Amino acid sequence: MASGEKLQVLITSYLAPNLVEKIRRRVSQVDVIYRPDLLYVPKHANDHTSLPTRTPDQEKEWQKLLGNADVLFDIDHSHLNDLPDLAKNLKWIQFTSAGIGQLVRSKGYADKTNWTFVTASGVHIRPLAEFVIMSMLLFVKNFFLIQEQQSVRVWNYFTANELSEYTLGIVGLGKIGREIARIAKSFDMRVVGTRRNPTGPMANVDEVYSPSELSMVLKQSDFLCLSTPHTEETTDLIGEKELSMLPQNSVLINISRGAIVDESALIQALQTGHLRGAALDVFRQEPLPPDSPLWSMPRVIISPHSASNGMNENKRIVDLFCENLQRFIDGRPLLNVLDTKKLY
């Protein structure tokens, strides 16, 4: 970039106009390019993954914008494979997801480029934590029985339990896991979990274990929540052996990635009744195939990888992006930089 030229920032996913103006207002030293006519019509609030339909002339124009860009707001899903060839001036990308390690690895971005990859770590902790709490309450308060009785117009009294009577195990006490623990403690739950470096006590967690001590968490968990990053070490972390260690009638909650769990073993544990149920936001194959037994299983909650979506999501990402833009201009370290070796 020549002296005196403004940093070229290209927004590659849909943003509300007021948020685009917020970037321009807060970081006036950059040139923000936003061309919604070259993007897509969002299917839902904060849609970051839909693909656009462009004419040949529009595609040519878009590729020129990519070639001039110094910074991208979001990865360009329309050019995942050839982005290194098109974005020759690119310095860094602000992703809109926290779990970007596997994408960066699979596309070879770290090997092909000198880009810096910035995650949205921390942006989604509240909606994800609330999804976990909601899931546990549905089981503890017998919501499935309520639903069943309502469907056949039966009025039978029942007795439910309280979250304070249960232990929550959290695999991965990062930002998301710690927020889950904090809210769970407000319900007086007992909380145990794993983290890579379990040095000293942790707020809102009764017992902290290392990943090698996972069995200690499994044996205690009435609810097991997976919130660990997807790495080589965590692929198939929860299989038949691990599921069998869970107490009878326990519940699995997965907000991490589908590859963390052996899905066949999970289905078997549900079919045999060892697990009471599951709340799943992520799956081995997405979308979940129509012939998957999980769709029709009682007491299995199927969420289409949407638990992290919240109405304030883009606002929070823009705030993070503006902070990082200013840091980049000032020559300070960026926040949430991906470690391309650890993949988080």
Secondary structure, 3 states (H helix, E strand, C coil): CCCCCCEEEEECCCCCHHHHHHHHHHCCCEEEECCHHHCCCCCCCCCCCCCCCCCHHHHHHHHHHHHHCCEEECCCHHHCCCHHHHCCCCCEEECCCCCCHHHHHHCCHHHHCCCEEECCCCCCHHHHHHHHHHHHHHHHCCHHHHHHHHHCCCCCCCCCCCHHHCEEEEECCCHHHHHHHHHHHHCCCEEEEECCCCCCCECCECEEECHHHHHHHHCCCCEEEECCCCCCCCCCCECHHHHHHCCCCEEEEECCCHHHECHHHHHHHHHCCCEEEEEECCCCCCCCCCCCHHHHCCCEEECCCCCCCCCCHHHHHHHHHHHHHHHHHHCCCCCCECCCCCCC
